[in-house]
Amino acid sequence: MLDEDVPLPPNIVARIELPDVTPRVKVALSPGQVAAAAAAMRKVAPRYEVLIWLGACAGLRQGEAFGLKRSQVAWQHDLLHIEEQRQRGRAVRLKTKASYATLPRA
């Protein structure tokens, strides 16, 4: 466009139409509802019960929870060191320096 002296719009991507996306529904669960979900998970797939607690109490996203290793849990200091996540079944580094975090264990 520059070679043909065509003026560029202020925002060149403004004319791109984005697909319609259904917005995600955010749900806030009460402590009792979290405990009930964890108890239900215990009956269906006990090894995944901890994912309910990590999401609700530590705020971990799915990939972060699946990427958590025992070596990243400092039991004596009640801390979780988030250093990697799981994507498509593989361990990957976190995307930005700000993503690396040490969280107090709930």
MODELLER restraints for C-alpha pairs under 7 A, 6 or more apart:
rsr = mdl.restraints
at = mdl.atoms
rsr.add(forms.Gaussian(group=physical.xy_distance, feature=features.Distance(at['CA:38:A'], at['CA:49:A']), mean=5.33, stdev=0.5))
rsr.add(forms.Gaussian(group=physical.xy_distance, feature=features.Distance(at['CA:38:A'], at['CA:52:A']), mean=5.75, stdev=0.5))
rsr.add(forms.Gaussian(group=physical.xy_distance, feature=features.Distance(at['CA:41:A'], at['CA:48:A']), mean=6.76, stdev=0.5))
rsr.add(forms.Gaussian(group=physical.xy_distance, feature=features.Distance(at['CA:41:A'], at['CA:49:A']), mean=5.32, stdev=0.5))
rsr.add(forms.Gaussian(group=physical.xy_distance, feature=features.Distance(at['CA:42:A'], at['CA:49:A']), mean=5.48, stdev=0.5))
rsr.add(forms.Gaussian(group=physical.xy_distance, feature=features.Distance(at['CA:51:A'], at['CA:65:A']), mean=6.34, stdev=0.5))
rsr.add(forms.Gaussian(group=physical.xy_distance, feature=features.Distance(at['CA:54:A'], at['CA:60:A']), mean=5.81, stdev=0.5))
rsr.add(forms.Gaussian(group=physical.xy_distance, feature=features.Distance(at['CA:54:A'], at['CA:65:A']), mean=6.59, stdev=0.5))
rsr.add(forms.Gaussian(group=physical.xy_distance, feature=features.Distance(at['CA:55:A'], at['CA:61:A']), mean=6.21, stdev=0.5))
rsr.add(forms.Gaussian(group=physical.xy_distance, feature=features.Distance(at['CA:57:A'], at['CA:106:A']), mean=5.64, stdev=0.5))
rsr.add(forms.Gaussian(group=physical.xy_distance, feature=features.Distance(at['CA:58:A'], at['CA:105:A']), mean=6.61, stdev=0.5))
rsr.add(forms.Gaussian(group=physical.xy_distance, feature=features.Distance(at['CA:58:A'], at['CA:106:A']), mean=6.30, stdev=0.5))
rsr.add(forms.Gaussian(group=physical.xy_distance, feature=features.Distance(at['CA:63:A'], at['CA:85:A']), mean=4.87, stdev=0.5))
rsr.add(forms.Gaussian(group=physical.xy_distance, feature=features.Distance(at['CA:63:A'], at['CA:86:A']), mean=4.67, stdev=0.5))
rsr.add(forms.Gaussian(group=physical.xy_distance, feature=features.Distance(at['CA:63:A'], at['CA:87:A']), mean=6.27, stdev=0.5))
rsr.add(forms.Gaussian(group=physical.xy_distance, feature=features.Distance(at['CA:64:A'], at['CA:84:A']), mean=6.63, stdev=0.5))
rsr.add(forms.Gaussian(group=physical.xy_distance, feature=features.Distance(at['CA:64:A'], at['CA:85:A']), mean=4.43, stdev=0.5))
rsr.add(forms.Gaussian(group=physical.xy_distance, feature=features.Distance(at['CA:64:A'], at['CA:86:A']), mean=6.56, stdev=0.5))
rsr.add(forms.Gaussian(group=physical.xy_distance, feature=features.Distance(at['CA:66:A'], at['CA:85:A']), mean=6.67, stdev=0.5))
rsr.add(forms.Gaussian(group=physical.xy_distance, feature=features.Distance(at['CA:66:A'], at['CA:86:A']), mean=5.89, stdev=0.5))
rsr.add(forms.Gaussian(group=physical.xy_distance, feature=features.Distance(at['CA:67:A'], at['CA:84:A']), mean=5.79, stdev=0.5))
rsr.add(forms.Gaussian(group=physical.xy_distance, feature=features.Distance(at['CA:67:A'], at['CA:85:A']), mean=4.29, stdev=0.5))
rsr.add(forms.Gaussian(group=physical.xy_distance, feature=features.Distance(at['CA:67:A'], at['CA:86:A']), mean=4.99, stdev=0.5))
rsr.add(forms.Gaussian(group=physical.xy_distance, feature=features.Distance(at['CA:67:A'], at['CA:91:A']), mean=6.52, stdev=0.5))
rsr.add(forms.Gaussian(group=physical.xy_distance, feature=features.Distance(at['CA:68:A'], at['CA:82:A']), mean=6.87, stdev=0.5))
rsr.add(forms.Gaussian(group=physical.xy_distance, feature=features.Distance(at['CA:72:A'], at['CA:80:A']), mean=5.89, stdev=0.5))
rsr.add(forms.Gaussian(group=physical.xy_distance, feature=features.Distance(at['CA:72:A'], at['CA:81:A']), mean=4.94, stdev=0.5))
rsr.add(forms.Gaussian(group=physical.xy_distance, feature=features.Distance(at['CA:72:A'], at['CA:82:A']), mean=6.95, stdev=0.5))
rsr.add(forms.Gaussian(group=physical.xy_distance, feature=features.Distance(at['CA:73:A'], at['CA:79:A']), mean=5.98, stdev=0.5))
rsr.add(forms.Gaussian(group=physical.xy_distance, feature=features.Distance(at['CA:73:A'], at['CA:80:A']), mean=4.70, stdev=0.5))
rsr.add(forms.Gaussian(group=physical.xy_distance, feature=features.Distance(at['CA:73:A'], at['CA:81:A']), mean=6.29, stdev=0.5))
rsr.add(forms.Gaussian(group=physical.xy_distance, feature=features.Distance(at['CA:74:A'], at['CA:80:A']), mean=6.24, stdev=0.5))
rsr.add(forms.Gaussian(group=physical.xy_distance, feature=features.Distance(at['CA:78:A'], at['CA:104:A']), mean=5.79, stdev=0.5))
rsr.add(forms.Gaussian(group=physical.xy_distance, feature=features.Distance(at['CA:78:A'], at['CA:105:A']), mean=4.89, stdev=0.5))
rsr.add(forms.Gaussian(group=physical.xy_distance, feature=features.Distance(at['CA:79:A'], at['CA:102:A']), mean=6.39, stdev=0.5))
rsr.add(forms.Gaussian(group=physical.xy_distance, feature=features.Distance(at['CA:79:A'], at['CA:103:A']), mean=5.48, stdev=0.5))
rsr.add(forms.Gaussian(group=physical.xy_distance, feature=features.Distance(at['CA:79:A'], at['CA:104:A']), mean=4.50, stdev=0.5))
rsr.add(forms.Gaussian(group=physical.xy_distance, feature=features.Distance(at['CA:79:A'], at['CA:105:A']), mean=4.98, stdev=0.5))
rsr.add(forms.Gaussian(group=physical.xy_distance, feature=features.Distance(at['CA:80:A'], at['CA:102:A']), mean=5.46, stdev=0.5))
rsr.add(forms.Gaussian(group=physical.xy_distance, feature=features.Distance(at['CA:80:A'], at['CA:103:A']), mean=5.06, stdev=0.5))
rsr.add(forms.Gaussian(group=physical.xy_distance, feature=features.Distance(at['CA:80:A'], at['CA:104:A']), mean=6.29, stdev=0.5))
rsr.add(forms.Gaussian(group=physical.xy_distance, feature=features.Distance(at['CA:80:A'], at['CA:105:A']), mean=6.10, stdev=0.5))
rsr.add(forms.Gaussian(group=physical.xy_distance, feature=features.Distance(at['CA:81:A'], at['CA:101:A']), mean=6.04, stdev=0.5))
rsr.add(forms.Gaussian(group=physical.xy_distance, feature=features.Distance(at['CA:81:A'], at['CA:102:A']), mean=4.44, stdev=0.5))
rsr.add(forms.Gaussian(group=physical.xy_distance, feature=features.Distance(at['CA:81:A'], at['CA:103:A']), mean=6.52, stdev=0.5))
rsr.add(forms.Gaussian(group=physical.xy_distance, feature=features.Distance(at['CA:82:A'], at['CA:100:A']), mean=5.70, stdev=0.5))
rsr.add(forms.Gaussian(group=physical.xy_distance, feature=features.Distance(at['CA:82:A'], at['CA:101:A']), mean=5.27, stdev=0.5))
rsr.add(forms.Gaussian(group=physical.xy_distance, feature=features.Distance(at['CA:82:A'], at['CA:102:A']), mean=6.08, stdev=0.5))
rsr.add(forms.Gaussian(group=physical.xy_distance, feature=features.Distance(at['CA:83:A'], at['CA:93:A']), mean=6.98, stdev=0.5))
rsr.add(forms.Gaussian(group=physical.xy_distance, feature=features.Distance(at['CA:83:A'], at['CA:94:A']), mean=6.70, stdev=0.5))
rsr.add(forms.Gaussian(group=physical.xy_distance, feature=features.Distance(at['CA:83:A'], at['CA:100:A']), mean=5.71, stdev=0.5))
rsr.add(forms.Gaussian(group=physical.xy_distance, feature=features.Distance(at['CA:84:A'], at['CA:91:A']), mean=6.63, stdev=0.5))
rsr.add(forms.Gaussian(group=physical.xy_distance, feature=features.Distance(at['CA:84:A'], at['CA:92:A']), mean=5.76, stdev=0.5))
rsr.add(forms.Gaussian(group=physical.xy_distance, feature=features.Distance(at['CA:84:A'], at['CA:93:A']), mean=4.72, stdev=0.5))
rsr.add(forms.Gaussian(group=physical.xy_distance, feature=features.Distance(at['CA:84:A'], at['CA:94:A']), mean=5.27, stdev=0.5))
rsr.add(forms.Gaussian(group=physical.xy_distance, feature=features.Distance(at['CA:85:A'], at['CA:91:A']), mean=5.72, stdev=0.5))
rsr.add(forms.Gaussian(group=physical.xy_distance, feature=features.Distance(at['CA:85:A'], at['CA:92:A']), mean=5.54, stdev=0.5))
rsr.add(forms.Gaussian(group=physical.xy_distance, feature=features.Distance(at['CA:85:A'], at['CA:93:A']), mean=6.40, stdev=0.5))
rsr.add(forms.Gaussian(group=physical.xy_distance, feature=features.Distance(at['CA:85:A'], at['CA:94:A']), mean=6.36, stdev=0.5))
rsr.add(forms.Gaussian(group=physical.xy_distance, feature=features.Distance(at['CA:86:A'], at['CA:92:A']), mean=5.96, stdev=0.5))
rsr.add(forms.Gaussian(group=physical.xy_distance, feature=features.Distance(at['CA:94:A'], at['CA:100:A']), mean=6.80, stdev=0.5))
